[in-house]
């Protein structure tokens, strides 16, 4: 179903099962398609990934003191873009299948992967005796969370950040009206799909009592892709926020 302008819940377990099936489609020839989709168009996947890294990486101020927390890390796509000599990288994802692939693909020193959902960040970090992070990535995860879990996740993101921290959020947003896909069959993915595309204003409401309350402010925001060739959706588009706490 396609549901506009109405808040309905999507099935979290269905999404986990979906990503288990996505992991089964992993290939080294087109690795990032597991979470970026476009299984039959590896050139588009590569172009989108390259543009995302090119545009967002400079905002992160990566250096040897960088401690990076990558929430919903998937197979470690952003880990591939980071140098080995940073202080630490911690990737968390709710899919054990994706974490297994990430662990096998990336063996950089001080790069670690753990199983856990976005709403379990505090629990996972405490379990593995982790501290605070000065760089946090939240890429393409809020779309799979109902509002309550999204709020909880953002609160834990704020808590996981160090006193001085940069937070990069990249999400597909609804251009005009909130759009929910609930058990929607996608011929492109050949699978049922669940997702909540919020408007920018709705995301700002989520940020207000979580990230903004936790001291983060927006440093930059915009649509990710200017090139029409990288946008193939009429109702949604990739958007990013760079937030900072000092």
C-alpha positions in Angstrom: 0.0 0.0 0.0 1.0 3.6 -0.6 -0.4 5.9 2.1 -0.1 9.7 2.0 -0.5 12.3 4.7 -1.4 9.7 7.4 0.7 8.2 10.2 0.6 4.4 10.0 3.1 2.0 11.5 5.3 -0.3 9.5 6.5 -3.7 10.5 10.0 -3.7 12.0 10.3 -7.5 11.7 9.3 -7.4 8.1 12.1 -4.9 7.5 14.6 -7.1 9.2 13.5 -10.0 7.0 13.8 -7.8 4.0 17.4 -7.0 4.7 18.2 -10.6 5.3 17.0 -11.3 1.8 19.0 -8.3 0.6 22.2 -9.7 2.2 21.6 -12.9 0.2 21.9 -10.8 -3.0 25.4 -9.4 -2.1 28.0 -9.6 -4.8 31.5 -8.1 -4.8 30.8 -6.8 -8.4 28.0 -4.5 -7.1 28.4 -4.6 -3.3 26.6 -1.4 -2.3 23.4 -2.3 -4.1 22.6 -4.4 -1.0 21.5 -1.2 0.8 21.4 1.3 -2.2 19.3 -1.0 -4.4 19.4 -0.6 -8.2 20.5 -4.2 -8.5 20.6 -4.0 -12.3 22.4 -0.7 -12.6 25.8 -0.9 -10.9 26.9 2.3 -12.6 24.1 4.3 -10.9 25.0 2.7 -7.5 28.7 3.6 -8.0 27.8 7.2 -9.1 25.5 7.8 -6.2 28.0 6.4 -3.7 30.8 8.5 -5.1 28.7 11.7 -5.1 27.6 11.1 -1.5 31.1 10.6 -0.3 32.4 13.5 -2.3 29.8 15.9 -0.9 29.5 14.8 2.8 33.0 13.6 3.6 34.5 17.1 3.9 32.0 18.1 6.5 33.3 15.3 8.8 36.7 16.8 9.4 38.3 13.3 9.5 41.7 13.1 11.2 43.7 10.8 13.4 41.6 11.8 16.4 38.3 10.9 14.7 36.1 8.4 16.6 33.4 7.4 14.1 30.1 5.8 15.1 28.2 4.5 12.0 24.6 3.7 12.9 22.9 1.3 10.4 26.3 0.7 8.8 25.1 -2.0 6.5 28.0 -3.8 4.8 30.4 -1.0 5.8 30.0 1.3 2.8 31.1 4.4 4.7 33.8 2.4 6.4 35.3 1.9 3.0 35.6 5.6 2.6 37.5 6.2 5.9 41.3 6.0 6.3 42.7 3.3 8.5 44.6 5.7 10.8 41.6 7.2 12.6 41.3 6.6 16.3 38.3 4.2 16.0 35.4 3.2 13.8 32.3 1.5 15.3 29.6 0.2 12.9 26.2 -0.9 14.3 23.4 -2.6 12.3 20.3 -4.6 13.2 21.0 -7.2 10.5 23.4 -10.0 11.6 23.7 -10.9 7.9 24.9 -7.4 6.9 27.3 -7.3 9.9 28.8 -10.6 8.9 29.5 -9.2 5.4 30.9 -6.0 6.8 33.2 -7.9 9.1 34.5 -10.1 6.3 35.0 -7.1 3.9 36.8 -4.7 6.2 39.7 -5.7 8.4 41.2 -2.3 9.1 42.7 -1.9 12.5 40.4 -0.3 15.1 37.3 -0.9 12.9 34.7 -2.9 14.7 31.1 -4.1 13.9 28.3 -4.9 16.3 24.7 -6.2 15.9 22.1 -3.8 17.2 19.2 -1.6 16.1 19.3 2.2 16.0 17.1 2.2 19.1 19.7 0.0 20.9 22.7 2.2 20.5 23.2 2.9 24.2 22.8 -0.8 25.0 25.3 -1.9 22.4 27.9 0.7 23.3 27.7 -0.1 27.0 27.9 -3.8 26.3 31.2 -3.4 24.4 32.5 -0.8 26.9 32.6 2.0 24.3 32.9 5.7 25.1 31.7 8.8 23.3 32.2 9.6 19.6 33.1 12.8 17.9 31.8 11.8 14.5 28.4 10.1 14.0 26.9 8.9 10.8 23.1 8.2 10.6 22.6 7.3 7.0 19.3 6.0 5.5 17.9 4.5 8.7 15.1 6.8 9.9 13.0 5.9 6.9 12.7 2.4 8.4 11.6 3.5 11.9 8.2 4.4 13.2 8.0 7.8 14.9 8.5 6.5 18.5 11.6 4.4 17.6 13.0 7.3 15.5 12.7 9.6 18.6 14.3 7.0 20.8 17.1 6.5 18.3 17.8 10.2 18.0 17.9 10.6 21.7 20.5 7.9 22.0 22.5 9.4 19.1 22.7 12.7 21.1 23.9 10.8 24.2 26.5 8.9 22.2 28.1 12.0 20.9 31.1 13.6 22.6 31.0 17.2 24.0 32.3 18.3 20.6 30.7 16.2 17.9 29.7 16.3 14.2 26.6 14.4 13.2 25.8 13.6 9.5 22.3 12.5 8.7 21.3 11.5 5.2 17.7 10.4 4.5 15.3 10.0 1.7 12.6 12.6 2.4 9.1 13.2 1.0 9.3 16.2 -1.3 5.7 17.4 -0.5 3.6 15.0 1.5 4.5 12.2 4.0 4.5 8.9 2.2 4.4 5.5 3.8 5.0 2.3 1.9 3.4 -0.6 3.8 4.0 -4.1 2.5 4.4 -2.5 -0.9 5.6 -4.7 -3.7 8.5 -3.2 -5.6 9.2 -4.6 -9.0 12.6 -3.0 -8.9 13.5 -4.9 -5.8 11.3 -7.9 -6.5 10.2 -7.8 -2.9 7.8 -6.2 -0.4 9.0 -3.0 1.0 8.2 -0.9 4.1 9.3 2.7 4.6 8.3 6.0 6.0 9.2 9.1 3.9 8.9 12.1 6.1 9.0 15.7 5.0 11.9 17.9 6.0 9.5 19.7 8.5 8.6 16.4 10.1 12.3 15.5 10.5 12.8 18.9 12.1 10.1 18.1 14.6 11.9 14.9 15.5 15.1 16.7 15.9 13.6 19.4 18.2 13.2 17.3 21.3 16.2 15.1 20.7 19.2 16.5 18.9 18.4 20.2 19.3 17.6 19.6 23.0 20.9 17.7 23.3 22.8 20.8 22.0 23.2 20.0 18.3 22.6 22.8 15.8 22.4 22.5 12.0 25.6 23.6 10.2 24.5 22.7 6.7 21.6 21.0 4.9 20.5 20.5 1.3 19.4 17.9 -1.3 22.2 15.4 -1.9 22.0 15.2 -5.7 21.7 18.1 -8.1 22.2 15.9 -11.1 18.9 14.7 -12.6 20.6 11.5 -13.7 21.1 10.6 -10.0 17.4 11.3 -9.1 14.9 8.8 -10.4 12.0 9.4 -8.0 9.2 12.0 -8.3 7.9 12.0 -4.7 11.1 11.5 -2.7 14.7 12.7 -2.8 17.9 12.2 -0.8 18.6 15.0 1.7 21.3 15.6 4.2 21.8 17.5 7.5 25.2 18.3 9.0 24.8 19.0 12.7 27.4 20.1 15.2 27.7 20.3 19.0 30.4 22.4 20.6 
